[in-house]
Amino acid sequence: MGSLEGKVVVVTGAGRGIGRAVALDAAREGARIVVNDYGVSMDGEQPTSEVADGVVAEIKELGGEAVANASSVAEMAGGASIVQSAVDHFGRVDGVVCAAGILRERMLFNMAEEEWDPVIATHLKGTFTVFRAASAVMRKQKSGSLVGVTSGAFAASVAQANYSAAKGGIVSSPAARQPVCTNTASPPIASPPPPRVACPGRCPSASKWASPRTSRH
């Protein structure tokens, strides 16, 4: 029996990367999973629900239970829809991990509003919309955990003012009151980011990219 046996966990951005890894690990520990992913590319374009469906299939192959949701976290209705998927299919929500995110890289003096707004909407507002809906359910249950995903980049990152601002906002977002527990995780980067993320010729060693985990209750 896994440590999450019988729990219901919602993971946003679960079609790829960190979100996918969290969803699969939680499923291996016995949790039933809502796999949310709007299915966009790294820059937030070309939405498709196929990536969420693919992770659901992987979880079922492991013998777990999962359902896909392709709503956008950037909208209040989308956040509510994601949480409602958990309630409708599994009857409750025990945990939420908000890993959805996109990148629109540009030096600050060249960054347009159209490059700033979607990143803030996906990372920062996207955490709020899901936390808002889930915390209401968790208060009635008298239990639950909310986990936001930040990055060491919130301290400033070249050509990523939008991303840094969003991740800093997640660190600073208010903690939920008991009995709901709120945490912020800052996953370390095991290898240097690809050239399109870091400026060529300036990529530091992996250890310099790693950031500590922060948490609050």
Short mmCIF file of the C-alpha atoms (twelve columns), coordinates in Angstrom:
data_MODEL
# 
_entry.id   MODEL 
# 
loop_
_atom_site.group_PDB 
_atom_site.id 
_atom_site.type_symbol 
_atom_site.label_atom_id 
_atom_site.label_alt_id 
_atom_site.label_comp_id 
_atom_site.label_asym_id 
_atom_site.label_seq_id 
_atom_site.Cartn_x 
_atom_site.Cartn_y 
_atom_site.Cartn_z 
_atom_site.pdbx_PDB_model_num 
ATOM 1   C CA . MET A 1   0.000   0.000  0.000   1 
ATOM 2   C CA . GLY A 2   1.410   3.381  -1.026  1 
ATOM 3   C CA . SER A 3   1.613   6.503  1.109   1 
ATOM 4   C CA . LEU A 4   -1.212  8.144  -0.905  1 
ATOM 5   C CA . GLU A 5   -3.561  5.172  -1.014  1 
ATOM 6   C CA . GLY A 6   -7.164  6.376  -1.317  1 
ATOM 7   C CA . LYS A 7   -6.211  10.035 -1.788  1 
ATOM 8   C CA . VAL A 8   -7.307  12.202 -4.720  1 
ATOM 9   C CA . VAL A 9   -4.655  14.484 -6.199  1 
ATOM 10  C CA . VAL A 10  -5.079  17.177 -8.856  1 
ATOM 11  C CA . VAL A 11  -1.976  18.037 -10.890 1 
ATOM 12  C CA . THR A 12  -1.957  20.924 -13.363 1 
ATOM 13  C CA . GLY A 13  0.519   20.989 -16.221 1 
ATOM 14  C CA . ALA A 14  0.600   17.211 -15.824 1 
ATOM 15  C CA . GLY A 15  1.028   16.391 -19.497 1 
ATOM 16  C CA . ARG A 16  4.770   17.012 -19.508 1 
ATOM 17  C CA . GLY A 17  7.806   17.723 -17.340 1 
ATOM 18  C CA . ILE A 18  7.516   18.197 -13.583 1 
ATOM 19  C CA . GLY A 19  3.723   17.914 -13.604 1 
ATOM 20  C CA . ARG A 20  3.817   14.574 -15.401 1 
ATOM 21  C CA . ALA A 21  6.461   13.236 -13.005 1 
ATOM 22  C CA . VAL A 22  4.376   14.311 -9.994  1 
ATOM 23  C CA . ALA A 23  1.231   12.726 -11.416 1 
ATOM 24  C CA . LEU A 24  2.949   9.417  -12.142 1 
ATOM 25  C CA . ASP A 25  4.709   9.263  -8.768  1 
ATOM 26  C CA . ALA A 26  1.490   10.080 -6.905  1 
ATOM 27  C CA . ALA A 27  -0.311  7.365  -8.862  1 
ATOM 28  C CA . ARG A 28  2.401   4.852  -7.972  1 
ATOM 29  C CA . GLU A 29  1.785   5.738  -4.324  1 
ATOM 30  C CA . GLY A 30  -1.897  4.881  -4.722  1 
ATOM 31  C CA . ALA A 31  -3.508  8.268  -5.402  1 
ATOM 32  C CA . ARG A 32  -6.289  8.776  -7.893  1 
ATOM 33  C CA . ILE A 33  -5.254  11.559 -10.236 1 
ATOM 34  C CA . VAL A 34  -6.838  14.402 -12.163 1 
ATOM 35  C CA . VAL A 35  -4.391  15.029 -15.001 1 
ATOM 36  C CA . ASN A 36  -4.859  18.618 -16.109 1 
ATOM 37  C CA . ASP A 37  -3.073  19.999 -19.139 1 
ATOM 38  C CA . TYR A 38  -4.295  22.544 -21.646 1 
ATOM 39  C CA . GLY A 39  -1.857  20.863 -23.999 1 
ATOM 40  C CA . VAL A 40  -0.008  23.925 -25.255 1 
ATOM 41  C CA . SER A 41  3.568   24.138 -26.448 1 
ATOM 42  C CA . MET A 42  6.220   25.777 -24.265 1 
ATOM 43  C CA . ASP A 43  5.230   29.242 -25.491 1 
ATOM 44  C CA . GLY A 44  1.546   28.654 -24.745 1 
ATOM 45  C CA . GLU A 45  0.357   28.053 -28.301 1 
ATOM 46  C CA . GLN A 46  -1.377  25.153 -30.107 1 
ATOM 47  C CA . PRO A 47  -3.599  23.690 -27.367 1 
ATOM 48  C CA . THR A 48  -4.511  19.993 -27.528 1 
ATOM 49  C CA . SER A 49  -5.832  17.572 -24.893 1 
ATOM 50  C CA . GLU A 50  -3.779  14.650 -26.209 1 
ATOM 51  C CA . VAL A 51  -0.961  15.102 -23.690 1 
ATOM 52  C CA . ALA A 52  -3.324  14.796 -20.715 1 
ATOM 53  C CA . ASP A 53  -4.973  11.732 -22.245 1 
ATOM 54  C CA . GLY A 54  -1.548  10.187 -22.741 1 
ATOM 55  C CA . VAL A 55  -0.594  10.516 -19.057 1 
ATOM 56  C CA . VAL A 56  -3.966  9.085  -18.025 1 
ATOM 57  C CA . ALA A 57  -3.183  6.069  -20.203 1 
ATOM 58  C CA . GLU A 58  0.226   5.711  -18.525 1 
ATOM 59  C CA . ILE A 59  -1.354  5.791  -15.071 1 
ATOM 60  C CA . LYS A 60  -3.911  3.174  -16.043 1 
ATOM 61  C CA . GLU A 61  -1.110  0.975  -17.353 1 
ATOM 62  C CA . LEU A 62  0.399   1.183  -13.863 1 
ATOM 63  C CA . GLY A 63  -2.906  -0.073 -12.465 1 
ATOM 64  C CA . GLY A 64  -3.997  3.334  -11.205 1 
ATOM 65  C CA . GLU A 65  -7.052  5.527  -11.665 1 
ATOM 66  C CA . ALA A 66  -6.982  8.857  -13.465 1 
ATOM 67  C CA . VAL A 67  -9.101  11.266 -15.464 1 
ATOM 68  C CA . ALA A 68  -8.004  13.947 -17.925 1 
ATOM 69  C CA . ASN A 69  -9.024  17.593 -17.843 1 
ATOM 70  C CA . ALA A 70  -7.988  20.067 -20.546 1 
ATOM 71  C CA . SER A 71  -9.311  23.299 -18.996 1 
ATOM 72  C CA . SER A 72  -7.127  26.403 -18.912 1 
ATOM 73  C CA . VAL A 73  -5.835  27.354 -15.458 1 
ATOM 74  C CA . ALA A 74  -5.684  30.979 -16.629 1 
ATOM 75  C CA . GLU A 75  -9.471  31.321 -16.257 1 
ATOM 76  C CA . MET A 76  -11.555 31.142 -13.083 1 
ATOM 77  C CA . ALA A 77  -13.996 28.796 -14.794 1 
ATOM 78  C CA . GLY A 78  -11.078 26.596 -15.798 1 
ATOM 79  C CA . GLY A 79  -9.765  26.315 -12.236 1 
ATOM 80  C CA . ALA A 80  -13.251 25.441 -11.009 1 
ATOM 81  C CA . SER A 81  -13.639 22.848 -13.768 1 
ATOM 82  C CA . ILE A 82  -10.379 21.131 -12.838 1 
ATOM 83  C CA . VAL A 83  -11.366 20.763 -9.187  1 
ATOM 84  C CA . GLN A 84  -14.901 19.747 -10.096 1 
ATOM 85  C CA . SER A 85  -13.466 16.916 -12.203 1 
ATOM 86  C CA . ALA A 86  -11.971 15.470 -9.026  1 
ATOM 87  C CA . VAL A 87  -15.216 15.834 -7.096  1 
ATOM 88  C CA . ASP A 88  -17.357 14.408 -9.907  1 
ATOM 89  C CA . HIS A 89  -15.156 11.378 -10.564 1 
ATOM 90  C CA . PHE A 90  -13.672 10.624 -7.149  1 
ATOM 91  C CA . GLY A 91  -15.846 12.461 -4.612  1 
ATOM 92  C CA . ARG A 92  -13.176 14.634 -2.981  1 
ATOM 93  C CA . VAL A 93  -9.857  16.510 -3.364  1 
ATOM 94  C CA . ASP A 94  -6.997  15.718 -0.986  1 
ATOM 95  C CA . GLY A 95  -4.117  17.420 -2.748  1 
ATOM 96  C CA . VAL A 96  -3.346  19.913 -5.502  1 
ATOM 97  C CA . VAL A 97  -0.018  20.492 -7.253  1 
ATOM 98  C CA . CYS A 98  0.039   23.500 -9.601  1 
ATOM 99  C CA . ALA A 99  2.814   22.871 -12.115 1 
ATOM 100 C CA . ALA A 100 1.251   24.449 -15.222 1 
ATOM 101 C CA . GLY A 101 3.449   27.018 -16.913 1 
ATOM 102 C CA . ILE A 102 4.631   28.550 -20.178 1 
ATOM 103 C CA . LEU A 103 7.539   30.733 -21.294 1 
ATOM 104 C CA . ARG A 104 7.630   33.891 -23.409 1 
ATOM 105 C CA . GLU A 105 11.240  35.037 -23.338 1 
ATOM 106 C CA . ARG A 106 12.281  38.561 -24.240 1 
ATOM 107 C CA . MET A 107 14.639  41.159 -22.806 1 
ATOM 108 C CA . LEU A 108 12.710  43.578 -20.603 1 
ATOM 109 C CA . PHE A 109 13.154  46.573 -22.911 1 
ATOM 110 C CA . ASN A 110 11.654  44.534 -25.792 1 
ATOM 111 C CA . MET A 111 8.923   42.654 -23.913 1 
ATOM 112 C CA . ALA A 112 5.383   43.310 -25.103 1 
ATOM 113 C CA . GLU A 113 2.201   43.145 -23.053 1 
ATOM 114 C CA . GLU A 114 1.229   40.088 -25.103 1 
ATOM 115 C CA . GLU A 115 4.365   38.350 -23.815 1 
ATOM 116 C CA . TRP A 116 3.943   39.444 -20.192 1 
ATOM 117 C CA . ASP A 117 0.259   38.712 -19.589 1 
ATOM 118 C CA . PRO A 118 0.002   35.029 -20.631 1 
ATOM 119 C CA . VAL A 119 2.943   34.008 -18.453 1 
ATOM 120 C CA . ILE A 120 1.522   35.766 -15.386 1 
ATOM 121 C CA . ALA A 121 -1.915  34.326 -16.168 1 
ATOM 122 C CA . THR A 122 -0.665  30.742 -16.460 1 
ATOM 123 C CA . HIS A 123 1.818   30.569 -13.572 1 
ATOM 124 C CA . LEU A 124 0.470   33.019 -11.005 1 
ATOM 125 C CA . LYS A 125 -3.226  33.392 -11.732 1 
ATOM 126 C CA . GLY A 126 -3.286  29.708 -12.704 1 
ATOM 127 C CA . THR A 127 -2.165  28.792 -9.202  1 
ATOM 128 C CA . PHE A 128 -4.814  31.071 -7.692  1 
ATOM 129 C CA . THR A 129 -7.729  29.757 -9.779  1 
ATOM 130 C CA . VAL A 130 -7.105  26.150 -8.780  1 
ATOM 131 C CA . PHE A 131 -6.188  26.914 -5.159  1 
ATOM 132 C CA . ARG A 132 -9.337  29.044 -4.856  1 
ATOM 133 C CA . ALA A 133 -11.618 26.258 -6.024  1 
ATOM 134 C CA . ALA A 134 -9.817  23.468 -4.160  1 
ATOM 135 C CA . SER A 135 -9.555  25.296 -0.831  1 
ATOM 136 C CA . ALA A 136 -13.341 25.703 -0.692  1 
ATOM 137 C CA . VAL A 137 -13.775 21.936 -1.070  1 
ATOM 138 C CA . MET A 138 -10.984 21.192 1.402   1 
ATOM 139 C CA . ARG A 139 -12.476 23.456 4.088   1 
ATOM 140 C CA . LYS A 140 -15.680 21.440 3.954   1 
ATOM 141 C CA . GLN A 141 -13.669 18.205 4.134   1 
ATOM 142 C CA . LYS A 142 -11.575 19.682 6.979   1 
ATOM 143 C CA . SER A 143 -8.408  18.472 5.274   1 
ATOM 144 C CA . GLY A 144 -6.259  18.994 2.199   1 
ATOM 145 C CA . SER A 145 -2.901  20.162 0.871   1 
ATOM 146 C CA . LEU A 146 -2.103  22.831 -1.723  1 
ATOM 147 C CA . VAL A 147 1.328   22.877 -3.392  1 
ATOM 148 C CA . GLY A 148 2.527   25.661 -5.668  1 
ATOM 149 C CA . VAL A 149 5.620   25.286 -7.832  1 
ATOM 150 C CA . THR A 150 8.111   28.140 -7.895  1 
ATOM 151 C CA . SER A 151 11.681  28.459 -9.162  1 
ATOM 152 C CA . GLY A 152 14.985  29.955 -8.130  1 
ATOM 153 C CA . ALA A 153 14.429  32.236 -11.127 1 
ATOM 154 C CA . PHE A 154 12.053  34.362 -9.026  1 
ATOM 155 C CA . ALA A 155 15.162  36.188 -7.782  1 
ATOM 156 C CA . ALA A 156 15.600  37.440 -11.389 1 
ATOM 157 C CA . SER A 157 16.448  35.684 -14.627 1 
ATOM 158 C CA . VAL A 158 17.777  37.120 -17.878 1 
ATOM 159 C CA . ALA A 159 15.042  37.616 -20.516 1 
ATOM 160 C CA . GLN A 160 12.403  36.220 -18.134 1 
ATOM 161 C CA . ALA A 161 11.006  39.189 -16.186 1 
ATOM 162 C CA . ASN A 162 7.488   37.814 -16.669 1 
ATOM 163 C CA . TYR A 163 8.401   34.330 -15.465 1 
ATOM 164 C CA . SER A 164 10.431  35.643 -12.498 1 
ATOM 165 C CA . ALA A 165 7.573   37.919 -11.401 1 
ATOM 166 C CA . ALA A 166 5.071   35.062 -11.612 1 
ATOM 167 C CA . LYS A 167 7.237   32.642 -9.649  1 
ATOM 168 C CA . GLY A 168 7.937   35.297 -7.008  1 
ATOM 169 C CA . GLY A 169 4.216   35.823 -6.649  1 
ATOM 170 C CA . ILE A 170 3.704   32.124 -5.989  1 
ATOM 171 C CA . VAL A 171 6.276   32.220 -3.180  1 
ATOM 172 C CA . SER A 172 4.517   35.237 -1.671  1 
ATOM 173 C CA . SER A 173 0.939   34.006 -2.044  1 
ATOM 174 C CA . PRO A 174 -0.933  33.834 1.265   1 
ATOM 175 C CA . ALA A 175 -1.020  30.576 3.161   1 
ATOM 176 C CA . ALA A 176 -4.327  28.813 3.632   1 
ATOM 177 C CA . ARG A 177 -5.763  28.563 7.138   1 
ATOM 178 C CA . GLN A 178 -6.021  25.238 8.932   1 
ATOM 179 C CA . PRO A 179 -7.119  22.568 8.249   1 
ATOM 180 C CA . VAL A 180 -5.715  23.205 4.749   1 
ATOM 181 C CA . CYS A 181 -1.926  23.048 4.423   1 
ATOM 182 C CA . THR A 182 -0.128  25.229 1.852   1 
ATOM 183 C CA . ASN A 183 3.381   24.581 0.552   1 
ATOM 184 C CA . THR A 184 5.637   25.950 -2.163  1 
ATOM 185 C CA . ALA A 185 8.140   23.638 -3.845  1 
ATOM 186 C CA . SER A 186 11.179  24.836 -5.764  1 
ATOM 187 C CA . PRO A 187 12.521  21.812 -7.655  1 
ATOM 188 C CA . PRO A 188 16.288  21.793 -8.228  1 
ATOM 189 C CA . ILE A 189 17.467  21.611 -11.829 1 
ATOM 190 C CA . ALA A 190 19.644  18.536 -12.292 1 
ATOM 191 C CA . SER A 191 21.223  19.757 -15.505 1 
ATOM 192 C CA . PRO A 192 21.744  23.145 -17.183 1 
ATOM 193 C CA . PRO A 193 18.664  24.504 -18.999 1 
ATOM 194 C CA . PRO A 194 18.618  24.149 -22.794 1 
ATOM 195 C CA . PRO A 195 20.110  26.995 -24.860 1 
ATOM 196 C CA . ARG A 196 16.679  28.499 -25.591 1 
ATOM 197 C CA . VAL A 197 16.130  29.066 -21.858 1 
ATOM 198 C CA . ALA A 198 19.565  30.264 -20.780 1 
ATOM 199 C CA . CYS A 199 21.616  32.790 -22.736 1 
ATOM 200 C CA . PRO A 200 24.243  30.973 -24.846 1 
ATOM 201 C CA . GLY A 201 27.682  31.180 -23.309 1 
ATOM 202 C CA . ARG A 202 26.297  32.093 -19.868 1 
ATOM 203 C CA . CYS A 203 24.921  28.784 -18.682 1 
ATOM 204 C CA . PRO A 204 26.342  28.079 -15.203 1 
ATOM 205 C CA . SER A 205 26.976  24.691 -13.694 1 
ATOM 206 C CA . ALA A 206 24.009  22.613 -12.591 1 
ATOM 207 C CA . SER A 207 24.755  23.316 -8.924  1 
ATOM 208 C CA . LYS A 208 24.320  27.053 -9.465  1 
ATOM 209 C CA . TRP A 209 20.898  26.535 -11.015 1 
ATOM 210 C CA . ALA A 210 19.646  24.412 -8.112  1 
ATOM 211 C CA . SER A 211 17.291  26.172 -5.717  1 
ATOM 212 C CA . PRO A 212 16.154  25.111 -2.241  1 
ATOM 213 C CA . ARG A 213 12.655  23.963 -1.404  1 
ATOM 214 C CA . THR A 214 10.551  26.404 0.519   1 
ATOM 215 C CA . SER A 215 7.437   25.572 2.470   1 
ATOM 216 C CA . ARG A 216 4.899   27.105 4.769   1 
ATOM 217 C CA . HIS A 217 1.937   25.769 6.728   1 
# 
